[in-house]
Amino acid sequence: MQTSLLIATITLPSLVFITFGYIGSHFGLAQASSQTNTLIVADPILGGITRLALFKATPA
């Protein structure tokens, strides 16, 4: 489980760049910008939650 959380934490930020290009080419720049802003805000929050869960799961 810890490995899958670590992999998700590493790969999730790359979605910002992938989705910006895809949404920008198909739907327009305004929607691509809103998607990018959402992912820029969501990635650190999800990363913090993941790191907190890993920290609590580690024995002292």
C-alpha positions in Angstrom: 0.0 0.0 0.0 2.8 2.4 0.8 4.4 1.8 -2.5 1.2 2.5 -4.4 0.7 5.8 -2.5 4.2 6.8 -3.2 3.8 6.1 -6.9 0.5 8.1 -7.0 2.2 11.0 -5.2 5.0 11.0 -7.8 2.9 10.6 -11.0 -0.1 12.8 -10.1 1.7 16.1 -10.7 2.5 15.1 -14.2 -1.2 15.1 -15.0 -1.1 18.9 -14.8 1.0 19.1 -18.0 -0.8 16.2 -19.8 -4.3 17.5 -19.2 -3.3 21.1 -20.1 -2.3 20.0 -23.5 -5.2 17.7 -24.1 -7.9 20.0 -22.8 -6.4 23.0 -24.4 -6.3 21.4 -27.8 -9.9 20.0 -27.6 -11.9 22.5 -25.5 -10.0 25.8 -25.4 -7.6 27.6 -23.2 -10.0 28.8 -20.5 -11.0 25.2 -19.6 -7.4 24.1 -19.8 -6.4 26.9 -17.4 -9.1 26.0 -14.9 -8.1 22.3 -15.0 -4.5 23.2 -14.5 -5.3 25.5 -11.5 -7.4 22.7 -10.0 -4.6 20.2 -10.3 -2.0 22.6 -9.0 -4.1 23.1 -5.9 -5.2 19.5 -5.5 -1.7 17.9 -5.9 -0.1 19.4 -2.8 -3.2 18.6 -0.7 -3.3 15.0 -1.8 0.5 14.7 -1.4 0.2 16.0 2.2 -2.5 13.6 3.0 -0.5 10.8 1.5 2.6 11.7 3.4 0.7 12.1 6.7 -0.8 8.6 6.2 2.7 7.2 5.5 4.0 9.0 8.6 1.3 7.6 10.9 1.8 4.1 9.5 5.5 4.1 10.2 6.3 2.6 13.6 8.2 4.9 16.0 
